[in-house]
C-alpha cells in the first residue's frame, strides 16, 4: 500500500518498458523498503524534471532520448556523468538534483566479468548518451583501437575526438573484434525492431558482441551472435547492473549479486 511516506522513483524514456519497474519494485519488496517505482514518457522533459523537483520524487532513471537533454536542468553532475556529458540517473535530495551515470559502471563491470579483452578493433555503433558511456568505459579499461560508427557526422566526430577514437559514417569493410550496439536498432516497438545494426557477416566475424537494447532480451543481433558462437553481453545484463547501481543511489542500500540476479530474472518474466 502506498502511504504519504512512500518514496516514489520513476523512469523517463521515449519508449517506456516495465523492465526497470519490475526490477526496482521486486527489490523494494524483497528488502522491505517503502518505495515504489513507475515508468513514464514525456514530450516535455523540462516540465518533467521540474516535476521531479517540485513533487519530491526521490529519483529518476533517464533513458533515450533524454540523457543529454536533462543536463542543464539539474543542479549537480556526479563525475560519472560530468566526464561523458550524459545522464541516466537523477537523485533528488530535498530539491537538489544530482545527475549520475550508472551505464558506464555497468559496461565496465560486464566487460570484465565476461572476460572480454582489448584485442583488435572495437566498434561502437551510435553517438548518443549510451554510446558515450560505452566508449568512455572501454577507453578507460584499455580498449585503445576504438571506432565510433555513426551517421551523424557532427556527433560522431565529436565523440571520437573526445576519446581518441576514429569516426566512420558506416562500418564498411571493417570487421571489429568487439561490436557494441548503442543504437535503438532491434528495440521492441521501434521502427527497426526486426533489423540488424550491421551486416550479418560483421557479427559472425566478431569475437564478442555487446548489445545495449534491453527489450527484448533476444534481439536480432543477440540471436545471430549466439547462433554463430560469438560471446554475448545482452542489454538485459547491462540494464540489471546499471539498475542495481541506481537502486543503491536511491535507497542507500546495496543489493547483493544474488538479489540483483533474481530481480533481473523477475523483470524479464512474461506479464499478462
C-alpha positions as CSV (number, residue, x, y, z in Angstrom):
1,X,0.0,0.0,0.0
2,X,1.3,3.5,-0.9
3,X,1.3,5.9,2.1
4,X,2.2,9.5,2.4
5,X,5.7,8.4,3.5
6,X,6.3,6.2,0.4
7,X,9.3,7.3,-1.7
8,X,8.4,7.5,-5.4
9,X,11.0,6.8,-8.1
10,X,10.3,6.9,-11.8
11,X,11.8,6.4,-15.2
12,X,11.7,8.8,-18.1
13,X,12.0,7.1,-21.5
14,X,11.0,7.7,-25.1
15,X,9.7,4.1,-25.1
16,X,8.9,3.0,-21.5
17,X,9.1,-0.6,-20.6
18,X,8.3,-2.5,-17.4
19,X,11.8,-3.9,-17.1
20,X,13.1,-1.3,-14.6
21,X,9.7,-1.0,-12.9
22,X,9.7,-4.7,-12.1
23,X,13.4,-4.8,-11.2
24,X,13.2,-2.0,-8.6
25,X,9.8,-3.0,-7.2
26,X,11.0,-6.5,-6.7
27,X,13.9,-5.4,-4.6
28,X,11.8,-2.9,-2.7
29,X,9.5,-5.7,-1.6
30,X,12.4,-8.1,-1.0
31,X,14.1,-5.6,1.3
32,X,11.0,-4.2,2.9
33,X,11.6,-0.7,1.7
34,X,8.7,1.8,1.5
35,X,9.4,2.8,-2.1
36,X,7.5,2.4,-5.4
37,X,8.8,2.7,-9.0
38,X,6.7,3.8,-12.0
39,X,7.6,4.3,-15.7
40,X,6.7,7.4,-17.7
41,X,7.3,9.1,-21.0
42,X,7.0,12.8,-21.9
43,X,7.1,15.2,-24.7
44,X,8.3,18.0,-22.3
45,X,11.4,17.0,-20.4
46,X,11.8,20.4,-18.9
47,X,8.5,20.2,-17.2
48,X,9.1,16.5,-16.3
49,X,12.3,17.3,-14.5
50,X,10.6,20.3,-12.8
51,X,8.0,17.8,-11.6
52,X,10.7,15.6,-10.1
53,X,11.9,18.5,-8.0
54,X,8.6,20.0,-7.1
55,X,6.8,16.8,-6.2
56,X,9.7,15.4,-4.2
57,X,10.2,12.4,-6.4
58,X,13.3,10.6,-5.0
59,X,14.9,9.5,-8.2
60,X,14.5,9.0,-11.9
61,X,16.1,6.7,-14.4
62,X,16.8,8.6,-17.6
63,X,16.7,6.7,-21.0
64,X,16.9,7.7,-24.6
65,X,16.3,10.3,-25.9
66,X,16.7,12.4,-22.7
67,X,20.2,11.5,-21.4
68,X,21.7,14.8,-22.6
69,X,18.7,17.0,-22.5
70,X,18.4,16.8,-18.7
71,X,21.9,18.1,-18.1
72,X,21.0,21.8,-18.0
73,X,18.0,21.0,-15.8
74,X,19.8,19.5,-12.8
75,X,21.9,21.1,-10.0
76,X,25.0,19.0,-9.9
77,X,26.7,16.4,-12.1
78,X,28.5,13.5,-10.4
79,X,31.9,12.8,-12.1
80,X,30.4,9.7,-13.8
81,X,28.0,12.0,-15.7
82,X,30.2,15.1,-16.0
83,X,33.0,13.1,-17.7
84,X,30.8,12.0,-20.6
85,X,28.1,14.7,-20.5
86,X,25.4,12.0,-20.3
87,X,22.9,11.2,-17.6
88,X,21.0,8.1,-16.8
89,X,20.1,8.7,-13.2
90,X,18.8,11.7,-11.2
91,X,18.7,11.6,-7.4
92,X,16.6,14.2,-5.6
93,X,17.7,15.2,-2.1
94,X,15.4,17.9,-0.7
95,X,15.0,19.5,-4.1
96,X,18.7,19.2,-5.0
97,X,19.0,17.2,-8.2
98,X,22.2,15.2,-8.6
99,X,22.8,13.6,-12.0
100,X,24.8,10.4,-12.4
101,X,25.7,7.8,-15.0
102,X,25.5,4.1,-14.0
103,X,25.6,2.9,-17.6
104,X,29.4,3.5,-17.5
105,X,29.8,1.3,-14.4
106,X,27.6,-1.5,-15.9
107,X,29.5,-1.7,-19.2
108,X,32.9,-1.7,-17.4
109,X,31.8,-4.4,-15.0
110,X,30.3,-6.7,-17.7
111,X,33.3,-6.4,-20.0
112,X,35.4,-7.7,-17.1
113,X,33.0,-10.4,-15.9
114,X,32.7,-11.8,-19.4
115,X,36.4,-11.9,-19.9
116,X,36.4,-9.6,-22.9
117,X,39.9,-8.3,-23.5
118,X,41.1,-5.3,-25.7
119,X,42.4,-7.4,-28.6
120,X,41.7,-6.0,-32.0
121,X,39.4,-3.2,-33.0
122,X,36.3,-2.3,-31.1
123,X,33.4,-0.6,-32.9
124,X,30.7,1.3,-31.1
125,X,27.6,1.9,-33.1
126,X,25.9,5.2,-32.3
127,X,26.8,8.6,-30.9
128,X,24.2,9.3,-28.2
129,X,24.3,9.0,-24.4
130,X,24.7,5.3,-24.2
131,X,27.4,5.3,-26.9
132,X,29.3,7.8,-24.8
133,X,29.1,5.6,-21.7
134,X,30.3,2.6,-23.7
135,X,33.2,4.5,-25.4
136,X,34.3,6.0,-22.1
137,X,34.2,2.8,-20.2
138,X,36.0,0.9,-22.9
139,X,38.7,3.5,-23.3
140,X,39.3,3.7,-19.6
141,X,39.7,-0.1,-19.5
142,X,42.3,-0.5,-22.1
143,X,40.4,-0.7,-25.4
144,X,42.6,1.6,-27.4
145,X,41.7,0.8,-31.0
146,X,38.2,2.3,-30.9
147,X,35.8,3.1,-33.8
148,X,32.7,5.3,-33.4
149,X,30.3,4.4,-36.2
150,X,27.6,7.0,-36.6
151,X,25.7,8.5,-39.4
152,X,25.5,11.9,-37.6
153,X,28.9,13.2,-38.5
154,X,28.9,16.1,-36.0
155,X,28.1,13.9,-33.0
156,X,30.1,11.0,-34.2
157,X,33.3,13.0,-34.8
158,X,32.9,14.9,-31.5
159,X,32.6,11.6,-29.6
160,X,35.5,10.0,-31.4
161,X,37.8,13.0,-30.8
162,X,36.9,13.2,-27.1
163,X,38.1,9.7,-26.5
164,X,40.9,9.3,-29.0
165,X,38.8,7.1,-31.3
166,X,38.2,7.2,-35.1
167,X,34.9,8.1,-36.6
168,X,33.3,6.4,-39.6
169,X,29.8,7.0,-41.1
170,X,29.4,3.3,-41.7
171,X,31.4,0.2,-40.8
172,X,32.1,-0.8,-44.5
173,X,34.7,-3.5,-44.7
174,X,35.8,-3.2,-41.1
175,X,35.5,-6.4,-39.0
176,X,35.8,-5.4,-35.4
177,X,36.7,-8.0,-32.7
178,X,34.2,-6.4,-30.3
179,X,31.0,-5.0,-31.7
180,X,28.9,-2.7,-29.5
181,X,25.4,-1.8,-30.5
182,X,24.4,1.5,-28.8
183,X,21.6,2.4,-31.2
184,X,17.9,1.6,-30.9
185,X,18.1,-0.9,-33.8
186,X,16.5,-4.1,-32.5
187,X,14.4,-2.4,-29.8
188,X,10.9,-3.8,-29.4
189,X,8.2,-1.4,-30.6
190,X,10.7,0.6,-32.6
191,X,10.8,1.1,-36.4
192,X,13.9,-1.3,-36.7
193,X,12.7,-3.9,-34.2
194,X,13.5,-6.8,-36.6
195,X,16.7,-5.4,-38.1
196,X,20.4,-5.9,-37.5
197,X,22.5,-2.8,-37.0
198,X,25.2,-4.2,-39.2
199,X,25.6,-6.8,-41.9
200,X,25.4,-10.5,-40.7
201,X,29.0,-11.2,-41.8
202,X,30.2,-8.5,-39.4
203,X,28.5,-10.2,-36.5
204,X,29.9,-13.6,-37.4
205,X,33.4,-12.3,-37.7
206,X,33.3,-10.7,-34.2
207,X,34.8,-12.3,-31.1
208,X,32.2,-10.6,-28.9
209,X,29.1,-8.5,-29.1
210,X,27.8,-6.1,-26.5
211,X,24.1,-5.2,-27.0
212,X,22.6,-2.3,-25.1
213,X,19.0,-2.8,-26.2
214,X,17.3,-4.5,-23.2
215,X,13.8,-5.2,-24.7
216,X,13.6,-7.8,-26.0
217,X,16.5,-9.8,-24.4
218,X,16.9,-11.8,-27.6
219,X,17.3,-9.0,-30.2
220,X,18.2,-9.9,-33.8
221,X,21.8,-9.1,-33.0
222,X,21.9,-11.3,-29.9
223,X,20.2,-14.2,-31.7
224,X,22.6,-14.1,-34.6
225,X,25.7,-13.7,-32.4
226,X,24.6,-16.7,-30.2
227,X,24.0,-18.9,-33.3
228,X,27.5,-18.0,-34.6
229,X,29.1,-18.9,-31.3
230,X,30.1,-15.3,-30.5
231,X,30.5,-14.2,-26.9
232,X,27.4,-12.1,-26.0
233,X,26.7,-9.4,-23.4
234,X,23.0,-8.7,-23.5
235,X,21.2,-5.5,-23.0
236,X,19.3,-7.1,-20.1
237,X,22.6,-7.7,-18.3
238,X,23.5,-4.0,-18.8
239,X,20.1,-2.9,-17.6
240,X,20.2,-5.1,-14.5
241,X,23.6,-4.0,-13.4
242,X,23.0,-0.3,-14.0
243,X,19.7,-0.6,-12.3
244,X,21.4,-2.1,-9.2
245,X,23.7,1.0,-9.1
246,X,20.6,3.2,-9.4
247,X,18.9,1.3,-6.6
248,X,21.7,1.9,-4.2
249,X,21.8,5.7,-5.1
250,X,18.0,6.0,-4.4
251,X,17.8,3.9,-1.3
252,X,21.3,3.8,0.3
253,X,21.0,0.0,0.2
254,X,23.3,-2.1,-2.0
255,X,21.6,-5.3,-3.1
256,X,23.7,-8.5,-3.2
257,X,24.7,-10.1,-6.5
258,X,22.1,-12.8,-5.8
259,X,19.4,-10.3,-5.3
260,X,20.3,-8.5,-8.5
261,X,20.2,-11.8,-10.4
262,X,16.8,-12.6,-9.1
263,X,15.4,-9.1,-9.7
264,X,16.7,-9.3,-13.2
265,X,15.1,-12.6,-13.8
266,X,11.8,-11.4,-12.3
267,X,11.9,-8.2,-14.5
268,X,12.0,-10.4,-17.6
269,X,9.2,-12.7,-16.7
270,X,6.2,-12.5,-19.1
271,X,3.3,-10.5,-17.9
272,X,-0.4,-10.6,-18.6
